[in-house]
Amino acid sequence: MAIRVNDSKIALKSGFEKYLRIDKDDVIRGISDAVGSMEQWEPVFQVSFMFLFTIGQKKKMNMIFRKANQLFWVRITASCP
């Protein structure tokens, strides 16, 4: 379930009532009971793609994207200055 945090960000809640975040090992997990800065995702829609951006604990930018006709998501991680 997606919950609006502000005009540009959402929080994603799992079926176990936990919020998704990037943990210290750079793994996406549903472990948070409340929404903080680590549980906020920024969705971007462009033509036939959907992107989700977030910043992990190691200050890495994480981007997850999916093309409209694909059945899977692709994750890219980049270091932030």
Contacts in CASP RR format, 6 or more apart in sequence:
PFRMAT RR
TARGET T0000
AUTHOR 0000-0000-0000
METHOD contacts of the structure
MODEL  1
MAIRVNDSKIALKSGFEKYLRIDKDDVIRGISDAVGSMEQWEPVFQVSFM
FLFTIGQKKKMNMIFRKANQLFWVRITASCP
1 12 0 8 1.000
1 13 0 8 1.000
1 15 0 8 1.000
2 10 0 8 1.000
2 11 0 8 1.000
2 12 0 8 1.000
2 13 0 8 1.000
2 43 0 8 1.000
3 10 0 8 1.000
3 11 0 8 1.000
3 12 0 8 1.000
3 13 0 8 1.000
3 35 0 8 1.000
4 10 0 8 1.000
5 11 0 8 1.000
5 35 0 8 1.000
5 40 0 8 1.000
8 42 0 8 1.000
9 40 0 8 1.000
9 41 0 8 1.000
9 42 0 8 1.000
10 40 0 8 1.000
10 41 0 8 1.000
10 42 0 8 1.000
10 43 0 8 1.000
11 19 0 8 1.000
11 20 0 8 1.000
11 35 0 8 1.000
11 36 0 8 1.000
11 39 0 8 1.000
11 40 0 8 1.000
11 41 0 8 1.000
12 19 0 8 1.000
12 20 0 8 1.000
12 39 0 8 1.000
12 41 0 8 1.000
13 19 0 8 1.000
13 20 0 8 1.000
14 20 0 8 1.000
14 30 0 8 1.000
16 30 0 8 1.000
18 30 0 8 1.000
18 31 0 8 1.000
18 32 0 8 1.000
18 33 0 8 1.000
19 30 0 8 1.000
19 32 0 8 1.000
19 33 0 8 1.000
19 34 0 8 1.000
19 35 0 8 1.000
19 39 0 8 1.000
20 28 0 8 1.000
20 29 0 8 1.000
20 30 0 8 1.000
20 32 0 8 1.000
20 39 0 8 1.000
20 41 0 8 1.000
21 28 0 8 1.000
21 29 0 8 1.000
21 30 0 8 1.000
21 31 0 8 1.000
21 32 0 8 1.000
21 38 0 8 1.000
21 39 0 8 1.000
21 54 0 8 1.000
21 56 0 8 1.000
22 28 0 8 1.000
22 38 0 8 1.000
22 54 0 8 1.000
22 55 0 8 1.000
22 56 0 8 1.000
22 57 0 8 1.000
22 60 0 8 1.000
22 62 0 8 1.000
23 29 0 8 1.000
23 31 0 8 1.000
23 57 0 8 1.000
24 57 0 8 1.000
24 58 0 8 1.000
26 56 0 8 1.000
26 58 0 8 1.000
26 60 0 8 1.000
26 62 0 8 1.000
26 77 0 8 1.000
28 62 0 8 1.000
28 64 0 8 1.000
28 75 0 8 1.000
32 38 0 8 1.000
32 39 0 8 1.000
37 55 0 8 1.000
38 54 0 8 1.000
38 55 0 8 1.000
38 56 0 8 1.000
38 57 0 8 1.000
40 54 0 8 1.000
41 52 0 8 1.000
41 53 0 8 1.000
41 54 0 8 1.000
42 52 0 8 1.000
42 53 0 8 1.000
42 54 0 8 1.000
43 50 0 8 1.000
43 51 0 8 1.000
43 52 0 8 1.000
44 50 0 8 1.000
44 51 0 8 1.000
44 52 0 8 1.000
44 53 0 8 1.000
45 51 0 8 1.000
48 67 0 8 1.000
48 68 0 8 1.000
48 69 0 8 1.000
49 65 0 8 1.000
49 66 0 8 1.000
49 67 0 8 1.000
49 68 0 8 1.000
50 65 0 8 1.000
50 66 0 8 1.000
50 68 0 8 1.000
51 63 0 8 1.000
51 64 0 8 1.000
51 65 0 8 1.000
52 63 0 8 1.000
52 64 0 8 1.000
52 65 0 8 1.000
53 61 0 8 1.000
53 62 0 8 1.000
53 63 0 8 1.000
54 61 0 8 1.000
54 62 0 8 1.000
55 61 0 8 1.000
55 62 0 8 1.000
55 80 0 8 1.000
56 62 0 8 1.000
59 79 0 8 1.000
59 80 0 8 1.000
60 77 0 8 1.000
60 78 0 8 1.000
60 79 0 8 1.000
60 80 0 8 1.000
61 77 0 8 1.000
61 78 0 8 1.000
61 79 0 8 1.000
61 80 0 8 1.000
62 75 0 8 1.000
62 76 0 8 1.000
62 77 0 8 1.000
63 75 0 8 1.000
63 76 0 8 1.000
63 77 0 8 1.000
63 78 0 8 1.000
64 73 0 8 1.000
64 74 0 8 1.000
64 75 0 8 1.000
64 76 0 8 1.000
65 73 0 8 1.000
65 74 0 8 1.000
65 76 0 8 1.000
66 72 0 8 1.000
66 73 0 8 1.000
66 74 0 8 1.000
END
